[in-house]
Amino acid sequence: MSLFESAAPADPASDLSRPLAERMRPRTLDEYVGQQHLLGDGKPLRTQIEKDQLGSLIFWGPPGVGKTTLARLIAKRSDAEFVAFSGVLSSIKDVKAVMADAERLRRTGRRTLVFIDEIHRFNKAQQDAFLPFVERGDVTLIGATTENPSFEVISALLSRCRVYVLQELPPEQIQALLRRALGDQERGLGAVDVEVADDALERIAFYANGDARAALQILETAVSSADGTVDGQSIADVLQRKTLRYDKTGEEHYNLVSALHKSIRSSDPDATLYWLARMMESGEDRLYLGRRLVRIASEDVGLADPRAMEQCLAAVESFRLLGEPEGDLALAQAAVYLAIAPKSDAVYTALKSAGDDVARTIADPVPLHLRNAPTKLMKELDYGKGYQHAHAAEDARVDMECLPESLAGRRYYHPTDRGVEQRIRDRLAELRATKAAD
């Protein structure tokens, strides 16, 4: 049997034992719900699909928004052979076997359309195996991923594909899909003697959070366990809480971390609490959150409020002692403290500036007067000669240069006029003025 024959997309409606979400997959572009920014009348992607003139492309979007469904619809309309891979199950041996068949087909004038579900799960070697065949046009590649392809798809392959971003479905579109499933006698739940109230559909759309597959799964579960009627309370009893889209190592994780960090930096305690709660509800590791707060204390608050670091470290220790959920309050307290604290990145900027000098200049030897001289020989070589001991000077002030000669006079730290750093700035100006006068 040919690999192509075994991979042809089947009609999910032919097997009523399949999940409702699988049975209700759209069979035509007109049945497809959502993504009008890509598939509306006259949009380039729709025109290319209808004319069967697609190049290689990648669909990137959250779960349950129609990436796989769209690939299957393209396969139905295309005159090309269709082969489907799974990033979870396929090996490089499978890839090479199909590519060899595709190359032979091209010589006979036939195109091959290759669909890779979860392409981000393919390693570099597997992705490399596709590259020459995509370059030569032996195959048209369609990849689907929930992860940012900039990080998960090798650059050589990514540069040969057009990336289309699919968006999560708004509640009204989710409800439209649910009503379609309830009314479909052939594939859906139209033959089931259960009444589903409007508030139940609204509640499902809320819980699903833009994921059509999740919404249909919730509906199927609620109907199968119902005794005549499904209402909003029935849905609440089935699920308890909505599904938050989250991946602790993926794109959404970093989006939320960025939102939390920038809300604190912007001194917005309300947004800070929202994004912190969102991450907590999504199951984020609390110690990761604690580490992030400690980082913000040094990076964005700094010496404008030195107590910010103490607050964050105390919050981490409090969480270690209390655990969830009581310890969450300590992390929230630290996050709000950071948000309302005066801000300064002066130390952050100073360290970066000093690091730039380290990288671009010659590593001059440590000046002799700054070196210790524990042996007679080292003293004879003038180690420590000219060193001024600050505690022996009035007000512990000395005019000794501590930078290498090539960098003498460089200023890295420029304190702000915010919070405690204002006093630091005044003190530093005083010290520098005294040193300049000596």
Stockholm file with secondary structure:
# STOCKHOLM 1.0

chainA/1-438         MSLFESAAPADPASDLSRPLAERMRPRTLDEYVGQQHLLGDGKPLRTQIEKDQLGSLIFWGPPGVGKTTLARLIAKRSDAEFVAFSGVLSSIKDVKAVMADAERLRRTGRRTLVFIDEIHRFNKAQQDAFLPFVERGDVTLIGATTENPSFEVISALLSRCRVYVLQELPPEQIQALLRRALGDQERGLGAVDVEVADDALERIAFYANGDARAALQILETAVSSADGTVDGQSIADVLQRKTLRYDKTGEEHYNLVSALHKSIRSSDPDATLYWLARMMESGEDRLYLGRRLVRIASEDVGLADPRAMEQCLAAVESFRLLGEPEGDLALAQAAVYLAIAPKSDAVYTALKSAGDDVARTIADPVPLHLRNAPTKLMKELDYGKGYQHAHAAEDARVDMECLPESLAGRRYYHPTDRGVEQRIRDRLAELRATKAAD
#=GR chainA/1-438 SS CCHHHHHSCCCGGGCTTSCHHHHTCCSSTTTCCSCHHHHSTTCHHHHHHHHTCCCCEEEECCTTSSHHHHHHHHHHHCSSEEEEEETTTCCHHHHHHHHHHHHHHHHTTCCEEEEEETGGGSCHHHHHHHHHHHHHTSEEEEEEESSCHHHHSCHHHHTTSEEEECCCCCHHHHHHHHHHHHHCSSSSSTTSCCEECHHHHHHHHHHHTTCHHHHHHHHHHHHHTCSSEECHHHHHHHHSSCCCCCCTTSHHHHHHHHHHHHHHHTTCHHHHHHHHHHHHHTTCCHHHHHHHHHHHIIIIIGGGSTHHHHHHHHHHHHHHHHCTTHHHHHHHHHHHHHHHSCCCCHHHHHHHHHHHHHHHSCCCCCCGGGSCCCSHHHHHTTTTTTCCCGGGSGGGCCCCCCSCGGGTTCCCCCCCSSTHHHHHHHHHHHHHHHHHHC
#=GC SS_cons         CCHHHHHSCCCGGGCTTSCHHHHTCCSSTTTCCSCHHHHSTTCHHHHHHHHTCCCCEEEECCTTSSHHHHHHHHHHHCSSEEEEEETTTCCHHHHHHHHHHHHHHHHTTCCEEEEEETGGGSCHHHHHHHHHHHHHTSEEEEEEESSCHHHHSCHHHHTTSEEEECCCCCHHHHHHHHHHHHHCSSSSSTTSCCEECHHHHHHHHHHHTTCHHHHHHHHHHHHHTCSSEECHHHHHHHHSSCCCCCCTTSHHHHHHHHHHHHHHHTTCHHHHHHHHHHHHHTTCCHHHHHHHHHHHIIIIIGGGSTHHHHHHHHHHHHHHHHCTTHHHHHHHHHHHHHHHSCCCCHHHHHHHHHHHHHHHSCCCCCCGGGSCCCSHHHHHTTTTTTCCCGGGSGGGCCCCCCSCGGGTTCCCCCCCSSTHHHHHHHHHHHHHHHHHHC
//
